[in-house]
């Protein structure tokens, strides 16, 4: 059983009201999708914000990007 969390209330609402869904997300979220506060999903929020503010493609190889390091350290401790 897999539970996915998102801070997008709109996505959760759409997910719960789906009928016969044929999107690619169906296979990924076949079990459960729940809403969490943005503060509980801060690393994802930082990634999304950085992506919106960046005009170039970023690739994460081995070391996390500098904007994310502090958040990940806090999550691990």
PEBELGI-V15014 format. One record per backbone hydrogen bond with DSSP energy under -0.5 kcal/mol. CO is the residue of the C=O (numbers start at 1). NH is the residue of the N-H. Records with the same first field share a line. If there is no record, write none. Layout:
BEGIN
CO = NH ; NH
END
This chain:
BEGIN
2 = 32
4 = 34
6 = 36
7 = 9
8 = 12
9 = 13
10 = 14
11 = 15
12 = 16
13 = 17
15 = 18
19 = 21
23 = 26
24 = 27 ; 28
25 = 29
27 = 30
32 = 4
34 = 6
37 = 40
38 = 41
39 = 42
41 = 45
42 = 46
43 = 47
44 = 48
45 = 49
46 = 50
47 = 51
48 = 52
49 = 53
50 = 54
51 = 54
59 = 61
61 = 63
65 = 68 ; 69
66 = 70
68 = 72
69 = 73
70 = 74
71 = 75
72 = 76
73 = 77
END
